[in-house]
């Protein structure tokens, strides 16, 4: 049986969702000290493909987009 890939979207790409250290700095915490984030778990899993991410914050969206550049991720633009 061939395993397919699950497609994942991260809703809220801040400190825990997107492993965003700038958000962690505001909280006084380091991403590197965490057991893991949603982004790290999805990114390392061979059966998961990150296809979208969202945030109301333009800075978080830009940092997440830079992190996943080249991974064919959608949903980073703001749709008001």
N, C-alpha and C positions, 0 to 999 in steps of 0.2 A: 504494500500500500504506500503510495506516494503522499508525503505530507505537504500541504500547502502552506502559504504564509498568511498569517493574520495581519490585517491592516489596523494600525493604531493611530489615534489622534490624542494629543495631549491638550487638555483644556486647562489653561492656566500654566504658562511656561515660566513661572517665577522660580523661587528658590528650590522647592521640592519637585515641582512638575518638570521644570526645564533645566535643573542644575545650574541656575543663574547666580553666579557669585556676587554680582552687584547687588542683587536682592538680599543675599546673605550678609553682605557688609552692613546693610541697613539694620539687620537683625542682630549683628554682632556674632555671626556664626559662619563656619567654613563648610563649603560643600564637601571638601576632602575629608572632613571629620564625620560625615554622615555614613550610615550603613548603605545607603543607596538612594537614588531618586527615580522618579518615573521614567525620565529620559534615559538614564543609565541602564535600567532594567530592560526597557524595550530595545535599546540600541545593541545590547549584548546578546539578546535572545535570537537564535538563528531562525526561528519561525515567525518573527515579528518584523514588520516593515513600518516605520513611522511615516505616515502619509500626510499628517496635518498637525498644526499647532495653533493655539490662539491665546491672545492676551489683550486686555484693553490698553495696556501700556506700550507705547511705540518703542521705547528703549528695549524692553524685554523681547518684543517681537523681532527687532533688529538683531539683538544678540543671539536669539534662538535661530534665526535664519542663517546667520554667519556660522553657527555651530553645525548646522545640518546641511550646509551648502553642498550641492552635488548629490543629495540623497532623494531628490524628486519629491520634496515635501510641499504640500499645498496649504492654503488657508491662513497665510500670515498677513494678508492685507486687511485693512480695517474696512468693515462694511457697516456703516451707520444707517 
